[in-house]
Amino acid sequence: MLKIIKEFFDFCNEKNRRKFHVSIVLGILDALLGAMRIPAAYFAMEAAITKHVTANTFYIVMGLMLISTLGKMVINRFSNMLQTEAGYDTCAGKRIEIGEHLRYLPMGYFNDTSLGHITSVTTNMLEQTGDVATRAIMIVTKGVIATLVIGIALFAFDVRIGLIALGGAFLFFLCNLWTNRSVVKISDEKLASDKDMVGVILEFIQGIAEIRNYNIIAQNNTRLSNAIERKTKVDIQAEVRPH
């Protein structure tokens, strides 16, 4: 997991990497504000158990919860905006780099590399990187930080509860490692199916006049249906039951 996070940050340029770093710092503040709910729950439960609920207890609990809720709302607003800007700008810059690079390639390159492959990289892959990957990376990073902060807070209250939280975090990392290794096994097939589907669709659209003229609609429909079916099966396999 840490390797994937490092590769993602290396993929970004310096400007956007800085935005992600600021977003992580805001994530730490968000975790600290989230951890404020623990002492609020502690004071509320202690007052209820000792049957000593006073106005002062109410003010303390409501004050902690209000600070936690409002603080998280403000921080998440800026954090999510930074993530969106950095993710979109990173992928937009990569598209420009690819376009500039393609201008200087020899024509023979396009004989060996299909237009579907190039289009798949600049559309599907970068779109998923900008939307899904960016969000997933930041959620995982902030989640790890929040887990550490809340775990330390739990240890401060009760070592036994802290150990239970530590065991849960360990199980999470094991499941995450298994998931990553499982998905890697099918990632090559997913990329190949993306490239194949985009290439077949582009060929079908660009040659639709010739397809009609030579009456080979059935043959091309079969290729298109097979490509879509292959892509569907791979996506379902990656989400539900990776091998």
DRENDO-633486 format. One record per residue (C-alpha): residue in one letter; x, z, y; residue number from 1. Coordinates in steps of 0.5 Angstrom, whole numbers. Each point is the difference from the previous one (the first is absolute). Layout:
# DRENDO-633486
ATOM, rest, xx, zz, yy, nr
ATOM, A, X, Z, Y, NUM
...
This chain:
# DRENDO-633486
ATOM, rest, xx, zz, yy, nr
ATOM, M, 0, 0, 0, 1
ATOM, L, 6, 2, 5, 2
ATOM, K, 3, -7, -2, 3
ATOM, I, -6, -4, 2, 4
ATOM, I, -1, 4, 7, 5
ATOM, K, 7, -1, 1, 6
ATOM, E, -1, -8, -1, 7
ATOM, F, -6, 0, 4, 8
ATOM, F, 4, 3, 6, 9
ATOM, D, 6, -5, -1, 10
ATOM, F, -6, -6, 0, 11
ATOM, C, -2, 2, 7, 12
ATOM, N, 4, -1, 7, 13
ATOM, E, 3, 5, 4, 14
ATOM, K, -6, 1, 5, 15
ATOM, N, -5, 0, -6, 16
ATOM, R, 4, 5, -4, 17
ATOM, R, 0, 5, 6, 18
ATOM, K, -7, -1, 1, 19
ATOM, F, -1, 2, -8, 20
ATOM, H, 5, 6, 1, 21
ATOM, V, -4, 3, 6, 22
ATOM, S, -6, -1, -4, 23
ATOM, I, 3, 4, -5, 24
ATOM, V, 2, 6, 5, 25
ATOM, L, -7, 0, 2, 26
ATOM, G, -2, 0, -7, 27
ATOM, I, 4, 7, -1, 28
ATOM, L, -4, 2, 6, 29
ATOM, D, -6, -2, -3, 30
ATOM, A, 2, 4, -7, 31
ATOM, L, 1, 6, 4, 32
ATOM, L, -6, 0, 4, 33
ATOM, G, -4, -1, -7, 34
ATOM, A, 4, 6, -3, 35
ATOM, M, -3, 4, 6, 36
ATOM, R, -6, 0, -4, 37
ATOM, I, 3, 5, -5, 38
ATOM, P, 1, 6, 4, 39
ATOM, A, -7, -2, 3, 40
ATOM, A, -3, 1, -7, 41
ATOM, Y, 4, 6, -2, 42
ATOM, F, -3, 4, 6, 43
ATOM, A, -7, -2, -1, 44
ATOM, M, 1, 2, -8, 45
ATOM, E, 3, 6, 2, 46
ATOM, A, -5, 2, 5, 47
ATOM, A, -5, -2, -5, 48
ATOM, I, 3, 4, -6, 49
ATOM, T, 1, 6, 4, 50
ATOM, K, -7, 0, 4, 51
ATOM, H, 3, 0, 6, 52
ATOM, V, -2, -6, 4, 53
ATOM, T, 0, 1, 7, 54
ATOM, A, 0, -5, 6, 55
ATOM, N, 8, 0, 1, 56
ATOM, T, 0, -3, -7, 57
ATOM, F, -5, -5, 2, 58
ATOM, Y, 4, -2, 6, 59
ATOM, I, 7, 0, -4, 60
ATOM, V, -3, -5, -6, 61
ATOM, M, -4, -4, 5, 62
ATOM, G, 6, -1, 4, 63
ATOM, L, 5, -2, -5, 64
ATOM, M, -5, -5, -3, 65
ATOM, L, -2, -3, 7, 66
ATOM, I, 8, -1, 1, 67
ATOM, S, 1, -3, -7, 68
ATOM, T, -6, -5, 1, 69
ATOM, L, 1, -2, 7, 70
ATOM, G, 8, 0, -1, 71
ATOM, K, -1, -5, -6, 72
ATOM, M, -5, -4, 3, 73
ATOM, V, 5, -2, 6, 74
ATOM, I, 6, 0, -4, 75
ATOM, N, -3, -5, -5, 76
ATOM, R, -3, -4, 5, 77
ATOM, F, 7, -2, 3, 78
ATOM, S, 3, 0, -7, 79
ATOM, N, -4, -5, -3, 80
ATOM, M, 1, -4, 6, 81
ATOM, L, 7, 0, -1, 82
ATOM, Q, -1, -2, -7, 83
ATOM, T, -4, -6, 1, 84
ATOM, E, 4, -2, 6, 85
ATOM, A, 7, 0, -4, 86
ATOM, G, -3, -3, -6, 87
ATOM, Y, -4, -6, 3, 88
ATOM, D, 7, -1, 4, 89
ATOM, T, 4, 0, -6, 90
ATOM, C, -4, -5, -4, 91
ATOM, A, -1, -4, 7, 92
ATOM, G, 8, 0, 1, 93
ATOM, K, 1, -2, -7, 94
ATOM, R, -5, -6, 0, 95
ATOM, I, 4, -2, 6, 96
ATOM, E, 7, 0, -4, 97
ATOM, I, -3, -4, -6, 98
ATOM, G, -2, -5, 5, 99
ATOM, E, 6, -1, 4, 100
ATOM, H, 4, 0, -7, 101
ATOM, L, -4, -5, -3, 102
ATOM, R, 1, -5, 6, 103
ATOM, Y, 8, 0, -2, 104
ATOM, L, -1, -1, -8, 105
ATOM, P, 1, -7, -3, 106
ATOM, M, -6, -4, -2, 107
ATOM, G, 2, 1, -7, 108
ATOM, Y, -1, 7, 0, 109
ATOM, F, -8, -1, 0, 110
ATOM, N, 1, -4, -6, 111
ATOM, D, 2, 6, -4, 112
ATOM, T, -4, 5, 4, 113
ATOM, S, -8, -1, 0, 114
ATOM, L, -4, 0, 6, 115
ATOM, G, -4, 5, -3, 116
ATOM, H, 6, 5, -1, 117
ATOM, I, 2, 0, 7, 118
ATOM, T, -7, 1, 2, 119
ATOM, S, -2, 5, -4, 120
ATOM, V, 7, 4, 2, 121
ATOM, T, -2, -1, 8, 122
ATOM, T, -8, 2, -1, 123
ATOM, N, -1, 4, -6, 124
ATOM, M, 6, 4, -1, 125
ATOM, L, 1, 1, 7, 126
ATOM, E, -7, 2, 1, 127
ATOM, Q, 0, 5, -5, 128
ATOM, T, 7, 3, 2, 129
ATOM, G, -3, 1, 7, 130
ATOM, D, -7, 3, -2, 131
ATOM, V, 1, 3, -7, 132
ATOM, A, 7, 1, 0, 133
ATOM, T, 1, 3, 7, 134
ATOM, R, -6, 5, -1, 135
ATOM, A, 2, 2, -7, 136
ATOM, I, 7, 1, 2, 137
ATOM, M, -2, 5, 6, 138
ATOM, I, -5, 3, -4, 139
ATOM, V, 5, 2, -6, 140
ATOM, T, 5, 2, 5, 141
ATOM, K, -5, 5, 4, 142
ATOM, G, -3, 2, -6, 143
ATOM, V, 7, 3, -3, 144
ATOM, I, 2, 3, 7, 145
ATOM, A, -7, 3, 0, 146
ATOM, T, 1, 3, -7, 147
ATOM, L, 6, 3, 2, 148
ATOM, V, -2, 3, 6, 149
ATOM, I, -6, 3, -4, 150
ATOM, G, 4, 2, -6, 151
ATOM, I, 4, 4, 5, 152
ATOM, A, -6, 3, 3, 153
ATOM, L, -3, 2, -7, 154
ATOM, F, 7, 3, -2, 155
ATOM, A, 0, 4, 6, 156
ATOM, F, -7, 3, -2, 157
ATOM, D, 0, 1, -7, 158
ATOM, V, 6, -3, -5, 159
ATOM, R, -5, -1, -6, 160
ATOM, I, -4, -5, 4, 161
ATOM, G, 6, -3, 3, 162
ATOM, L, 3, -1, -7, 163
ATOM, I, -7, -3, -2, 164
ATOM, A, 1, -5, 6, 165
ATOM, L, 7, -2, -2, 166
ATOM, G, -2, -1, -7, 167
ATOM, G, -6, -5, 2, 168
ATOM, A, 5, -3, 5, 169
ATOM, F, 5, -1, -6, 170
ATOM, L, -6, -3, -4, 171
ATOM, F, -2, -5, 6, 172
ATOM, F, 7, -3, 0, 173
ATOM, L, 0, -1, -7, 174
ATOM, C, -6, -4, 0, 175
ATOM, N, 2, -4, 6, 176
ATOM, L, 7, -2, -4, 177
ATOM, W, -4, -2, -6, 178
ATOM, T, -5, -4, 5, 179
ATOM, N, 6, -3, 3, 180
ATOM, R, 3, -2, -6, 181
ATOM, S, -6, -3, -3, 182
ATOM, V, -2, -4, 6, 183
ATOM, V, 7, -3, 0, 184
ATOM, K, -1, -3, -7, 185
ATOM, I, -5, -4, 3, 186
ATOM, S, 2, -2, 7, 187
ATOM, D, 4, -6, -2, 188
ATOM, E, -7, -3, -4, 189
ATOM, K, -4, 2, 7, 190
ATOM, L, 5, -4, 4, 191
ATOM, A, 0, -6, -4, 192
ATOM, S, -8, 0, -1, 193
ATOM, D, 0, 1, 8, 194
ATOM, K, 5, -6, 1, 195
ATOM, D, -4, -4, -5, 196
ATOM, M, -7, 1, 3, 197
ATOM, V, 2, -1, 7, 198
ATOM, G, 4, -7, -3, 199
ATOM, V, -6, -2, -4, 200
ATOM, I, -5, 1, 6, 201
ATOM, L, 4, -4, 5, 202
ATOM, E, 1, -6, -5, 203
ATOM, F, -7, 0, -1, 204
ATOM, I, -2, 0, 8, 205
ATOM, Q, 5, -4, 2, 206
ATOM, G, -1, -5, -6, 207
ATOM, I, -8, 0, 0, 208
ATOM, A, -1, -7, 3, 209
ATOM, E, 4, -3, -6, 210
ATOM, I, -3, 5, -5, 211
ATOM, R, -7, -3, 2, 212
ATOM, N, 3, -7, 0, 213
ATOM, Y, 3, 0, -7, 214
ATOM, N, -6, 5, -3, 215
ATOM, I, 5, 5, -2, 216
ATOM, I, -4, 6, 2, 217
ATOM, A, -1, 3, -6, 218
ATOM, Q, 7, 0, -2, 219
ATOM, N, 2, 3, 7, 220
ATOM, N, -6, 5, -1, 221
ATOM, T, 3, 3, -6, 222
ATOM, R, 7, 1, 3, 223
ATOM, L, -3, 3, 6, 224
ATOM, S, -4, 5, -5, 225
ATOM, N, 5, 1, -4, 226
ATOM, A, 5, 2, 6, 227
ATOM, I, -6, 5, 2, 228
ATOM, E, -1, 3, -6, 229
ATOM, R, 7, 1, -1, 230
ATOM, K, 1, 4, 6, 231
ATOM, T, -7, 4, -1, 232
ATOM, K, 3, 2, -7, 233
ATOM, V, 7, 2, 3, 234
ATOM, D, -3, 4, 6, 235
ATOM, I, -5, 4, -4, 236
ATOM, Q, 6, 2, -5, 237
ATOM, A, 4, 2, 6, 238
ATOM, E, -5, 5, 2, 239
ATOM, V, -4, 2, -6, 240
ATOM, R, 5, 0, -6, 241
ATOM, P, 7, -2, 2, 242
ATOM, H, 5, -2, -6, 243
